[in-house]
């Protein structure tokens, strides 16, 4: 038997569990225009950051982290309707190990979910109006 086969099977099973968990916890709806702008902003923020993204104990440069999150988002897009859900379901922990993502910025390590939530809050405050015409939170 191929030594990597059990790992591949485990990875597929874990992705299946993630898909079921996301489907069960999130209404089946794509993000509206404002939510999509926020998600796009978060992906851009990650990709252009000078921080290091730590996934499953391994450090990754910003561009790789952005592509990883974008790939997860492409997979789950129909079940993610807000930027908050993007962070909660895709940007907080590994779908394969369950291990929390971490971010290292200026030598300080912290949870990636909190880092993304902080940026989303900053972005919303800097955005004068939401697409629906309601004030930003």
QUIJOLIN-V418735 format. One record per residue. OMEGA is omega in degrees with one decimal (none if undefined). NEAR is the number of other ideal C-beta (glycine too) atoms within 8 Angstrom. D_FIRST is the distance of its C-alpha to the first C-alpha in Angstrom with 2 decimals. Layout:
BEGIN
omega: {OMEGA/OMEGA}
near: {NEAR/NEAR}
d_first: {D_FIRST/D_FIRST}
END
This chain:
BEGIN
omega: {178.0/-177.7/-179.1/-178.2/178.6/178.9/178.7/179.0/178.0/179.9/179.0/178.1/179.8/176.9/176.8/177.6/177.1/-178.9/178.3/179.8/179.1/-179.3/-179.3/-174.2/-174.4/176.5/-179.5/178.4/176.3/-179.0/173.5/-174.5/-179.4/178.9/178.7/176.8/179.3/178.5/177.1/178.1/-180.0/177.9/177.3/178.7/178.8/-174.6/-178.0/-179.4/173.4/-178.0/176.4/-178.9/-179.0/-178.4/-178.2/176.7/-177.8/178.0/179.0/176.3/-175.9/-178.2/177.7/178.6/178.5/-178.9/178.2/179.4/178.3/178.0/176.7/-179.4/177.7/-179.8/-172.2/-172.1/-178.5/-179.6/179.8/-177.0/178.9/175.5/177.4/176.9/175.9/179.9/-174.2/-172.8/-174.6/-172.0/-173.5/-176.3/180.0/176.7/-179.5/-177.0/-174.3/-178.4/179.4/172.2/176.7/178.6/176.1/-180.0/178.9/177.0/-179.0/-179.8/177.4/179.6/-178.9/-179.8/178.7/178.1/178.7/178.7/177.2/178.6/178.7/177.7/178.6/-179.6/-179.2/178.4/-178.6/-179.3/-172.4/-178.4/172.9/-178.6/-178.5/179.7/177.7/-179.5/175.9/179.0/none}
near: {4/4/5/6/8/8/7/8/8/9/9/8/8/11/11/8/8/10/10/8/8/12/9/6/6/11/5/6/6/8/13/9/7/9/11/10/9/14/13/8/12/17/12/9/11/13/11/6/9/4/9/10/16/13/11/7/5/6/7/10/8/13/7/9/14/12/9/11/13/9/8/10/13/7/8/13/9/7/11/16/11/9/12/8/10/15/14/9/13/11/12/11/8/10/8/9/6/6/9/9/14/10/13/10/11/3/4/6/6/9/10/14/13/8/12/13/10/8/11/14/8/8/12/10/7/5/8/3/8/9/8/6/5/5/5/8/3}
d_first: {0.00/3.78/6.17/8.56/7.23/8.89/11.77/12.22/12.39/14.71/16.74/17.31/18.38/20.68/22.17/22.87/24.62/26.59/27.67/28.90/30.65/32.35/33.34/34.79/36.68/38.02/40.30/39.01/41.21/40.91/42.95/46.60/47.98/48.86/45.50/43.78/46.10/45.23/41.45/41.96/44.10/41.48/38.85/41.47/42.42/38.88/38.40/41.72/41.64/41.81/39.67/36.10/33.65/31.25/28.10/25.55/27.48/27.24/30.48/30.78/33.87/35.95/34.96/31.23/32.15/34.29/31.60/29.11/31.80/32.85/29.36/29.24/32.75/32.00/29.36/31.79/35.14/36.33/36.08/37.77/41.55/42.86/42.19/42.21/39.31/37.49/37.86/37.12/33.99/32.54/34.21/34.08/30.51/26.86/25.42/21.95/23.14/26.71/28.00/31.44/31.94/34.51/36.92/38.63/42.03/44.64/42.79/42.72/39.58/39.69/37.83/37.05/38.21/41.63/41.87/41.21/43.59/46.25/45.98/46.15/49.27/50.82/50.10/51.64/54.74/55.12/54.83/58.32/57.52/54.52/54.16/55.50/58.67/58.11/58.37/55.28/54.26}
END
